[in-house]
Amino acid sequence: MPSDTTHESLSGIFIFMPDSNFVDYVKIYCRSGKGGRGSMHLHRAKYQPNGGPDGGDGGRGGNVYLRGNHNYWTLLHLKYNRHVYAEHGGDGGKDKCHGTDGKDQYIDVPCGTVVYNADTGKYVCDVTYDGQVVMLLKGGRGGLGNFQFRTATNQAPRYAQPGEPMQEMTIILELKLLADVGLVGFPNAGKSTLLSSLSSARPKIANYPFTTLEPSLGIVAYRDQQSFVMADIPGIIEGAAEGKGLGLRFLRHIERNSLLLFMVPGDTDDIKREYEILLDELRRFNPDLLDKHRVLAVTKCDLLDDELIDMLRESLPDDLPVVFISAVTGLGIQQLKDVLWSELNNESNKLQDIVSEEKIVHRDKDMTRFSSEMAAEGEDIIVAEADEEESGSDDIGDFDDEEEYI
């Protein structure tokens, strides 16, 4: 029987979120390979009574890498592959044979994936473009064989170095969708309806709150065969920062968006107040979101007449573009496209994107809320699987002489 995730709404009603193919939060255990042991072999051959040392060096352990792959758009392929192991390095052999190097492991992730240490909550790295490779864990160096320690006064050394121990880490992978325009609004504000009318995306649409339980992406066609990407996230409500409704779980998907489109229904009692509530929730989640360009769309304007629309214009915020639209009748849709395209190609917006990419700062996880966050995401505790071939004595070798590797 499939498991469901439960969230509590503002009114105390519980919302059940069934498992889906959209996975944007995964916890996995990674381990690099340990270095191979150096050999202490002494050469033995006929007519060579004092053959001397010929022990080879051990091979290095495999590294663990993260690799951006544009063919993936969720972390579903990692949901049931929670343990990633790189190969250990091979031991050195006689006749100065070098041990085999351990095979590296590559973890393919969608572009926009951010990595955190699951034990400390510290930010580790992020993958932002296709083909980007980031080393997550470095494999241990192989130990030197006794051939490397021969000297004029010690011509038959009977010692060698062990390989360096492996590294291990339990990590959290968070996906932040890369889109040009992010939709922000209360439940039933018409976000999914707008996305379905502007693109070929077909998100679920119904007349009850929290219809959208997972983000959706759509490509919006514009003039001269140009286009931009729009992201629809589940609606947020006042108090979402405290976990009400669906909380702020999905707001991470608009952190990388160039432009935020706020959507407020035209039949709302106070449009400006609802806009300010949404703005305040974004500020409490991440103050840097307030630096992004914003557009306000007043939806469901097919319920309003021209006289009422003119009256509403006077009470709306004057520090951002405002467009009155109706996704059902098509009112103002082309004007909205023009405004969004103009804002996306604004020189100040382009400059802001360049600066934000160069100076992007990822906040560490709040450990006081970390356990509740993982529980909300349905992540279980992952226990490392011990290798049967490993023994404790193999990994205790902190090198006595690090200068041998310099």
Buried (B, 14 or more C-beta within 10 A) or exposed (E): EEEEBEBBBBEEEEBEBEEEEBBBBBBBBBBBBBBBBBBBBBBEEEEEEEEEBBBBBBBBBBBBBBBBBEEBBBBBBBBEEBEBBBBBBBBBBBEBBBBBBBBBBBBBBBBBBBBBBBEEBEBBBBBBEEEBEBEBBBBBBBBBBBBBBBEEEEEEBEEBBBBBBBBEBBBBBBBBBBBBBBBBBBBBBBBBBBBBBBBEBEBEBEEEBBBBBBBBBBBBEBEEEEBBBBBBBBBBBBBBBEBBBBBBBBBBBBBBBBBBBBBBBBEBEEBBEBBEBBBEBBEBBBEBBEEBBBBBBBBBBEEBEEEEBEEBEEEBBEEBBBBBBBBBEEBBBEBBBEBBBEBBEBEEBEEBBEEBEEEEEBEEBEEEEBEEBBEBBBBEEBEEEEEEEEEEEBBEBEBEEEEEEE
